[in-house]
């Protein structure tokens, strides 16, 4: 069974569904998030989950976390992302700058599977299904 199944919904809309049945619409339509926006959101969410855990272990009293992501795309097709900037805004009480900085680096560089996956190999197979008219 696939981890995620993506189904074309017409025009430039696609629906992604995971094994648990969660779905999200995406595509190149202003009514839905673009695929690269979902990628950036997945990156920050993944690192954020780890960041919350690490900060708790370091006994940091965090009251809020936001990540603001900006991407720089290549000027030519396929317009791949060549740079991602993440600004973390950490709110809390008596936060240690060193503890927070170390935690962000650990979350992004050591524990976040999405960040690690951005460096992975992609293997593609194609299956054609002939439909009768």
N, C-alpha and C positions, 0 to 999 in steps of 0.2 A: 504494500500500500504506500502511495506517495505521501510525503510529509505535507506537501501543499499541492493542490490542484487548481490550475488557473483556466477559466472558461471564458471564451469570447462571448460577449453579450450583445454584439452588434456595434456598428460604426467603430469607434475607437475606445470602447469600454470593455473591461475585463473584470471578472470576479475571481478573487483568490479565496480559497477555502482550506483551512488546515484540518488535520485528522479529527479534531474535537468539534468541527462544524462551525467554527468562527469564520465569518466572511468579511471581506472588504472589497468595495468597488474601487477601481483605479483605471487610469488611462490618460489619454490626451484630450480631456474634456474638462472644461472649467467647473463642472458640477462635482468633480471627484478629485482626490489627491493624485498628483502625478507619481509615477513609479519611483522617481528619484527622491521625491519628498518622503515617501514611505521608507525608502532605504535610509535616509538621514534620521527619520523618526525611530527606525529599528536600531540604528547605531546608538543613539542617545538613550533610548529606553533600556537597551541591553547593558550599556555601561552604567546607567543610572541605578538599575537593580543591584549591581555589584557595589556601586558607590555607597548606597544606603547601608548595605550590610557591613562594608568595611568601616564606614564612619561610626556605626553603632558599636563595633568591636573596639574602636579607638575612643569610645565614650564621648563622642562629640554630640552636643545637644542641638541637633538639626531640626529646624521648623519648616524648611522649604527648600526645594531644589528645582531649578529651571536650567534647561540647556538651550542656547540659541545657536543654531547651526547655519553656516553659510557655505555654499559650494562654489567652486570655480570650475567651469566646464571647458573642455577643449573647444577651439573655434571651429573645428571641422567634424563631419560625421565620423564616428557615431556620437560625438559630443560627450565623451566620457568625462567623469569627474576626475579632475587632476589634483584638486586640493579641497580639503574639508577643514573648516575652522569651527571649533566648538568653544563657546563662552559658557562656562558653568557659573551660575549664580547660586551660591549656597547661603541660606539664611539660618541663623541660630543664635545661641547664647554662648558667649565666651569661647568662640571657635578658635582653634589653633591653626594658624596659616600653614604651618608645616604639615600637620596631620591631614588637613584638607587637601593640600597640594599632593602629598604622597598618596593619598587615597584615590584621587582622580587619576593619577598616573597608573596606579595598580589596576584600577577598574578598566581603563581604556587599553592598556598595553598587555596586561597579563590575564585578565579574567573574561573580558568581553568576547564572546564567540563571534559576534557580528563583525567587530573590528578585525579579528583574526581571519574571518572568512573573506573579507575584501581582498585578501592576498591569495586566495585559493584558486586552484585550477577548476575550470568549468568543462564538464564532459557532456556532449550532446548526442542523443540518438534521435532518429526520426522514424515514425511509423505512419505510413499512408493507409487510409481506410477508404476504399472505393464504395460509394453509396449509389444505389440504383435510383434512377430518376422517376 
